[in-house]
Amino acid sequence: MSFKTHRREVSVAIAIAVLSSLLAIAAPGYFARENLSDLFFANIPVLVVALGMTLVIVTGQIDISVGSIFAICGVAAGVLAKAGVPMPFAATASCLIGAGFGALNGALTAYIGIPSIVVTLASMVALRDALRWQSQGAWVQDLPPSFQWFGFTQAAYPTACFMTVALLILLFGWGLRNLGAGRAVYATGSNVEGARLVGIDTSLVVFSAFAVTGTLTGFAAVLNSVRFNQIPSNTGIGLEMKVIAAVIVGGASITGGMGTIAGTVLGVMLLGAIGPALTFLGMSAYWEKAIQGGIILTAIIIDAIRARSERQDGATAVESRT
């Protein structure tokens, strides 16, 4: 791995190391087992959805509807479990519902040609309002014991959850690097016309990226919901911004063609640590959004400078040949 190729990931890793060192000196309580466990669970939804969002952004698209899909999938899983549906089937249904909404977004974007920002903005508003109308703001309560912790004990669930999420990270990271489907994702985001000329079905690639993201959103909703004995109908508000920010900070280019799963994981870790770190350092939590915004803006500026430099290098190379 060269620094030039993965400099954003290395930079984020260095930032995490610096923050960890500061906390180790000034607030060692931050590394208490209970706090790290809370930090992990709080960021599971962001991390799982961000795996799919990486695919979407690398193809040059965006999905801001994941927060609303997350809410619907979580409520659906709770309603089904409360109705007596076995937990594995309720979880599968949640993933299928997420996949359905993701596929709808993907179809409208890839095959109809509507810009993804327009499609997913409409989905975000429509799905959130539909859930609010259907539930009347009521939470799903009186969930069966089998729903809690996915049927595991409270002590065993963290290990099972960690292993599941780690497996997802490894699978997505390996797939993007080694499978033809992963190379098609990068090719589509880098140059759509060029990808089509070499035989890649770019519409299918974009459609699949949205469908996978929807599926992962449904799965993330289940992983989050089983931690509690009731499910709010307004859950997932702001999730889309956290996910997109983590992917961009991790090195993905908002214009497509660049991004890694490792970078996304590091982006989630960095942004997710800021709020609790401020609390342990005795600083106002109101600074969290400002700091996150500054980090995101810096990442976008660096990305813009990199893109401009590459265009200038390309133009220079053409001039030298002529």
C-alpha positions, -999 to +999 in steps of 0.1 A: +000+000+000+016+033-011+010+065+008+002+084-024-026+059-033-041+058+002-030+091+017-065+100+029-069+067+048-034+072+063-043+108+073-075+097+090-057+069+108-031+094+120-059+117+132-074+088+151-041+079+167-035+116+177-070+118+193-065+085+211-031+096+225-047+128+237-075+110+254-051+084+269-033+112+286-061+136+295-091+113+299-081+076+303-116+068+314-126+071+277-111+037+272-132+020+298-148-012+285-183+002+291-177+034+271-160+016+242-190-008+241-214+021+240-194+037+213-194+006+192-231+001+195-239+037+188-219+036+155-231+002+143-259+016+122-236+042+106-209+016+099-232-010+083-251+015+061-218+032+052-205+000+036-233+002+011-231+040+008-194+035-003-206+016-033-232+043-041-208+072-038-180+054-057-204+050-087-209+087-086-244+087-070-258+097-036-285+083-013-300+106+013-331+083+020-313+058+042-324+074+074-361+070+065-356+035+052-338+027+085-368+039+105-393+019+084-372-013+085-368-010+123-405-005+129-414-033+105-391-058+123-406-048+157-442-051+144-435-085+129-418-098+160-446-085+181-471-104+159-453-137+166-431-139+136-398-157+145-369-133+148-349-147+119-379-142+096-386-107+110-349-098+104-350-112+068-382-092+061-365-060+074-336-066+050-360-073+021-380-042+028-348-022+027-337-039-005-371-030-021-368+007-013-332+007-024-340-011-056-368+015-063-343+043-058-318+025-080-343+018-108-355+054-109-318+066-110-303+040-133-330+032-158-353+063-158-324+087-155-336+109-126-307+123-106-301+103-075-302+134-053-337+141-065-349+105-062-336+100-027-347+133-015-382+125-025-379+090-009-366+105+023-395+129+027-422+105+014-412+075+035-407+095+067-441+111+063-458+078+054-443+062+086-454+091+107-489+089+093-492+051+097-478+050+132-492+084+144-459+089+161-465+058+184-435+036+193-435-001+189-437-015+225-442-047+244-417-066+222-413-103+229-382-115+248-370-133+217-366-100+199-342-086+226-306-091+217-316-112+186-322-142+208-287-141+224-280-132+260-270-096+267-235-108+274-231-128+242-247-104+218-218-079+216-194-106+205-219-120+179-226-085+166-189-076+164-181-108+145-209-102+121-200-066+113-163-076+110-172-102+085-192-077+065-163-053+064-139-080+053-163-093+026-170-058+012-133-048+013-122-080-004-150-078-030-143-043-040-106-051-045-108-085-061-141-092-078-151-081-112-182-065-097-160-043-075-139-032-105-172-025-123-182-001-095-149+018-098-151+019-136-187+032-135-178+060-112-146+069-130-159+070-165-195+059-174-190+060-211-157+043-210-171+015-188-200+010-213-175+007-241-157-022-224-190-040-219-200-030-183-237-027-177-234+006-158-271+009-152-271-025-135-241-015-114-258+016-101-291-003-095-272-030-076-254-004-054-287+011-043-303-023-037-273-034-016-274-002+004-311-007+011-305-043+022-277-032+046-299-004+059-326-029+068-299-051+085-285-021+104-320-013+116-324-048+131-290-047+148-299-014+164-335-022+173-328-055+192-308-035+218-340-019+232-374-031+244-392-005+223-387+011+188-392+048+182-410+057+150-387+087+144-354+067+146-328+073+120-331+111+117-298+124+106-284+090+098-279+098+061-256+128+069-235+107+093-231+080+068-222+102+038-198+123+060-180+091+071-176+079+036-163+112+023-139+117+052-127+082+046-114+091+012-143+086-013-146+111-040-181+127-041-178+127-079-172+089-080-145+065-089-125+066-056-131+052-022-123+022+000-140+002+027-110+007+050-113+044+045-150+043+053-144+023+085-118+049+096-141+077+088-168+062+110-143+057+138-131+093+136-164+111+134-181+088+159-154+094+185-156+132+184-187+137+205-178+113+234-142+126+233-154+162+239-175+150+268-146+132+284-123+162+278-148+185+296-157+205+265-192+215+253-209+189+231-221+217+209-186+218+193-192+183+179-211+194+148-187+222+142-156+200+144-172+173+122-182+200+097-147+213+096-133+178+090-158+172+062-151+205+046-113+199+047-118+165+031-139+180+003-113+208-003-085+182-005-106+161-029-112+192-051-075+201-051-065+166-060-090+165-088-078+198-102-042+187-100-050+155-119-068+175-146-038+198-149-014+169-151-035+153-178-036+185-198+002+188-194+007+152-206-015+159-237+005+190-245+038+173-242+027+146-266+016+171-292 
